[in-house]
Protein backbone atom coordinates (compact mmCIF):
# COMPACT_ATOMS: atom_id res chain seq x y z
CA UNK A 1 0.00 0.00 0.00
CA UNK A 2 1.40 3.39 -1.01
CA UNK A 3 1.27 5.92 1.86
CA UNK A 4 1.62 9.62 0.92
CA UNK A 5 1.70 12.37 3.57
CA UNK A 6 0.29 15.90 3.41
CA UNK A 7 3.58 17.55 4.35
CA UNK A 8 7.20 16.80 5.24
CA UNK A 9 6.39 17.57 8.89
CA UNK A 10 3.49 15.06 8.90
CA UNK A 11 5.88 12.48 7.41
CA UNK A 12 8.52 13.14 10.10
CA UNK A 13 5.94 12.90 12.89
CA UNK A 14 4.86 9.49 11.55
CA UNK A 15 8.50 8.34 11.31
CA UNK A 16 9.27 9.37 14.91
CA UNK A 17 7.24 6.39 16.12
CA UNK A 18 8.85 3.96 13.66
CA UNK A 19 12.40 4.12 15.08
CA UNK A 20 14.01 3.21 18.38
CA UNK A 21 15.16 5.97 20.70
CA UNK A 22 18.85 5.65 19.86
CA UNK A 23 20.36 5.37 16.37
CA UNK A 24 22.62 2.49 15.42
CA UNK A 25 25.80 2.85 13.40
CA UNK A 26 25.02 2.51 9.69
CA UNK A 27 21.28 3.08 10.17
CA UNK A 28 19.56 5.49 7.79
CA UNK A 29 16.84 7.69 9.25
CA UNK A 30 14.59 10.27 7.65
CA UNK A 31 15.22 13.85 8.70
CA UNK A 32 13.78 17.27 8.03
CA UNK A 33 15.75 20.42 7.24
CA UNK A 34 13.91 22.91 9.48
CA UNK A 35 12.34 26.07 8.15
CA UNK A 36 14.13 29.38 8.68
CA UNK A 37 13.76 30.63 12.25
CA UNK A 38 13.63 27.19 13.90
CA UNK A 39 15.52 27.39 17.22
CA UNK A 40 16.19 31.07 16.45
CA UNK A 41 18.43 30.28 13.47
CA UNK A 42 17.90 32.24 10.24
CA UNK A 43 19.58 29.74 7.92
CA UNK A 44 19.91 25.97 8.43
CA UNK A 45 21.72 25.25 5.16
CA UNK A 46 25.24 26.29 4.15
CA UNK A 47 28.26 25.14 2.15
CA UNK A 48 31.54 24.00 3.68
CA UNK A 49 34.82 25.53 2.50
CA UNK A 50 35.30 22.57 0.13
CA UNK A 51 31.77 22.82 -1.35
CA UNK A 52 29.85 20.13 0.54
CA UNK A 53 26.45 20.92 2.06
CA UNK A 54 26.03 21.37 5.82
CA UNK A 55 22.52 21.40 7.27
CA UNK A 56 20.73 21.46 10.59
CA UNK A 57 18.38 18.48 10.79
CA UNK A 58 15.56 17.11 12.88
CA UNK A 59 16.21 13.35 12.85
CA UNK A 60 13.30 10.89 13.24
CA UNK A 61 13.10 9.21 16.63
CA UNK A 62 10.82 9.15 19.65
CA UNK A 63 9.29 11.17 21.08
CA UNK A 64 9.64 14.18 18.73
CA UNK A 65 12.94 13.58 16.92
CA UNK A 66 16.29 15.14 17.77
CA UNK A 67 18.35 18.00 16.39
CA UNK A 68 21.86 17.80 14.95
CA UNK A 69 24.09 19.19 12.20
CA UNK A 70 25.36 16.96 9.37
CA UNK A 71 27.08 17.27 6.01
CA UNK A 72 27.00 15.54 2.65
CA UNK A 73 29.97 13.18 2.21
CA UNK A 74 31.13 14.76 -1.06
CA UNK A 75 30.92 17.91 -3.13
CA UNK A 76 28.06 17.98 -5.58
CA UNK A 77 24.39 18.27 -6.22
CA UNK A 78 21.49 18.12 -5.48
CA UNK A 79 20.88 21.35 -3.58
CA UNK A 80 19.46 21.17 -0.06
CA UNK A 81 16.73 23.62 0.91
CA UNK A 82 14.74 24.43 4.04
CA UNK A 83 11.82 22.02 4.33
CA UNK A 84 13.56 19.18 2.46
CA UNK A 85 13.31 15.60 3.69
CA UNK A 86 16.58 13.70 3.59
CA UNK A 87 18.10 10.42 4.72
CA UNK A 88 20.77 10.79 7.40
CA UNK A 89 23.04 7.79 8.00
CA UNK A 90 24.54 7.35 11.48
CA UNK A 91 28.32 7.04 11.42
CA UNK A 92 29.76 7.54 14.92
CA UNK A 93 28.07 7.43 18.33
CA UNK A 94 28.43 10.19 20.93
CA UNK A 95 31.01 9.83 23.71
CA UNK A 96 30.24 7.18 26.32
CA UNK A 97 30.24 9.73 29.12
CA UNK A 98 28.67 13.14 28.90
CA UNK A 99 26.54 14.44 26.06
CA UNK A 100 29.16 15.84 23.67
CA UNK A 101 29.14 19.41 22.36
CA UNK A 102 25.81 19.35 20.47
CA UNK A 103 24.20 17.22 23.16
CA UNK A 104 25.06 19.83 25.76
CA UNK A 105 23.57 22.57 23.56
CA UNK A 106 20.29 20.70 22.96
CA UNK A 107 20.05 18.67 26.17
CA UNK A 108 19.84 15.45 24.10
CA UNK A 109 22.87 13.16 23.82
CA UNK A 110 21.61 11.89 20.43
CA UNK A 111 22.43 15.33 19.00
CA UNK A 112 26.14 14.45 19.24
CA UNK A 113 25.90 11.56 16.76
CA UNK A 114 28.01 12.02 13.64
CA UNK A 115 26.57 11.02 10.30
CA UNK A 116 26.11 11.97 6.66
CA UNK A 117 23.28 13.27 4.51
CA UNK A 118 23.03 10.62 1.78
CA UNK A 119 19.75 11.24 -0.12
CA UNK A 120 16.66 13.38 -0.55
CA UNK A 121 13.29 11.67 -0.14
CA UNK A 122 9.62 12.37 -0.85
CA UNK A 123 7.06 12.55 2.00
CA UNK A 124 5.73 9.07 1.26
CA UNK A 125 6.21 5.36 1.88
CA UNK A 126 6.10 3.09 -1.18
CA UNK A 127 4.07 -0.12 -1.58
CA UNK A 128 6.98 -2.13 -0.10
CA UNK A 129 7.20 0.03 3.03
CA UNK A 130 10.36 1.84 1.85
CA UNK A 131 11.18 5.55 1.65
CA UNK A 132 10.87 7.07 -1.81
CA UNK A 133 14.33 8.40 -2.73
CA UNK A 134 14.20 11.31 -5.17
CA UNK A 135 17.94 12.10 -5.38
CA UNK A 136 21.16 10.66 -3.98
CA UNK A 137 24.25 12.53 -2.91
CA UNK A 138 27.45 11.32 -4.58
N, C-alpha and C positions, 0 to 999 in steps of 0.2 A: 504494500500500500504506500503510495506516494504521500508525503506529509509536508505541505508548504506552510509557512508561517507568515503572519501579517507584516512583521517587521524584524529586523536584526535583533532588537531587544527582546521581543517575544521568543525568538529562537534561542537566545542565550539563556533566558529564564527557564525554558524547557530543559536545555542541556545541563543546567546546574544540578538537577536531580538525577542525571544519568551517569554521573561520575562520582568516584570516591572522594573523600575529603582531600587526601594528599596525592599529588601526581606521582607517577613512577617514571624512572629514566626511560626514554625512548617513546613514551606515550604521547600521542597527538591529541590535543584538546581544542575545541572551538574557542574563539576569543573575539571580543568586540573592541574595535578602536573607538574610544569614547568620543562623543561630540565635544567641540570646543567649549571650554568653561568647566568641564568635569574636574572636580577636586581643585578648582580655582586656577586651572592651567589653560592658557589661551590656545596652545597648539600642542597636540599629542603626536604629531608626525614630523620627523626631520630626516636629514641625510647625514651620514657620518662623513668624516674627512675623506674616506676612500670611496664614497658614493653608495654605500649600502643604506637601506632604510632602517630607521630606529623609530619605534612606536610604543606609546603607552597602551596597555591592553587590560581588559577585564577578562580573565581566564575563567572558563566554566568550572564550577565546583560548588558543593554545598557550603553554606546555605545560599549565598548570593554572589558567588564567584570571588575572585581575588585579583588585586591590581599588581602589575609589574611592568617592567620595560624590557623589550626584546628587540632584536635586530634580524634582518635577513642574513643568510649565511654568505651571500655573494652580491656583487654589484649587478644591477640589472633591473629590468621591468618585471612585473607590472607595478604601477604606482600604487601607493597605499593612501587612502583618504579617511577622514573622520567618518565613522559610521560603518566602515567595512567590517565584514566578518572574515576571520582568517583561521588557519590552523597553526597553533603553536606547539612545537615538539620539545618536551622536557629533556634537558641535557645533563644538568648537574644540580644535585640537591643542595639545600642550604646547609650551613655549618651545623654540626651535631649539637653544639651548645649555643645558646643565644638565638637571635632572630636574623642576624645579618643586617646589612645597611638598609635595604629596602624594607625588610621586615620590621625594623625599628621605626621607620617612617610611617608605615601603614598599620602597625600593630598586628600584622599577620605574617608568621614565619614563611608561609608559602610564597610571599612576594619576593623572597630572596632566591627562588629557583632561577637557574640560568637555562635558557632555551632559545630556539630559533623560530622565526616566522617562516613557514615553508609553503603555504598556499593561501589563496583566497577562496572562499566558499559562498554559496548561495544560502539564503535562509530557508532551507528545506532538507528533508531526509528522503532519500530515494526509495524505491520499492524493495530494495534489499536491506534497508535500515542503515545505509551509509550516507555520509555527508556528500553533498554535490560540489565537487571542486570545479571552480571556474577558471582559475589560473594557478600555475605553480611558479615558485621562485627558483631560479637556477641554482 
